[in-house]
């Protein structure tokens, strides 16, 4: 009964037309995959003119898909925070780093305990964020940014900026192989395990967001928080679950990045917060909350992966790439804000 009521209320709250801004509507819908196709076409043209090499090779596309999987895993959970109207979880980078370090540290007890310990640490951070932001109503950006610094302080205090390696903690070949294969295992020597994990998370996330009572409650919370409370929705619980989901996918992402680099370090996860938010916004999910989809968000991650790959092949440096991504983020947010203002909302 509550699920149906929430779904109806969410539908009523989001009953505004999206046709008043064609560009915003194009980006906010399946058009993100059209943009991805345009990037592929651009890469093909640049290769045909000899500007870049090997863009259209099978190995390069596998590299792009692997990179998209890493970002996409983190982005799925972050999207729930954005959808709830709480912008982003800025503690994601250190959640990833701490989960990875703890997993390496516990490898001496076996692979399963290492993964379990990483999940426990990551979910603990998510639970703290859930309580402080969901129940105590702290500003999500300020609190999660503070949590990010606190977690970084813990990492540097306990491990004194040291990098720790799996083979330093255990000499068990099976344990090391299992940890190594979190990133490197491939089905049929083609599809990496992180890609399969991303597909599972994408399907589950889309279903949760669009087909469940929780998704309807989250939509109404993100688009009209007061209406959600008046509808009898436990807004604190709904928001709290979103932050726990973000921590869960950040932990999986941290394990994957640590497996990739074969080292537990404080810098694992650096930059994934902004990359994830950029993918979310490019994928059509508004920062104001209550609009967007997981499928669109993964499309945003795919566009970023293609863009990064082309820029790397062009020889564009890391700092310049950051500037370009930042400019694109500002442009898309501006388009999104204009679209929302035209619909009577100025809280983008």
Protein Blocks (a to p, Z undefined) as FASTA:
>chain_A
ZZmmmmmmmmmmmmccfklpmklmmmmmmmlmmmmmmmmmmmmmmmmnomaghklpmklm
mmmmmmmmmmmmmmmmmmmmmmnonopacklmmmmmmmmmmmmmmmmnojklmmmmmmmm
mmmmmmmmmmmmmmnopafklmmmmmmmmmmmmmmmmnnopacdfklmpccfklmmmmmm
mmmpcghhlagfklmmmmmmmmmmmmmmmmcmklmmmmmmmmommlmmmnopafklmmmm
mmmmmmmmmmmmmmmmmmmnopacfkgoghklmmmmmmmmmnopafkgoiacfklmmmmm
mmmmmmmmmmmmnopafklmmmmmmmmmmmmmmmmmmmmmmnopakZZ
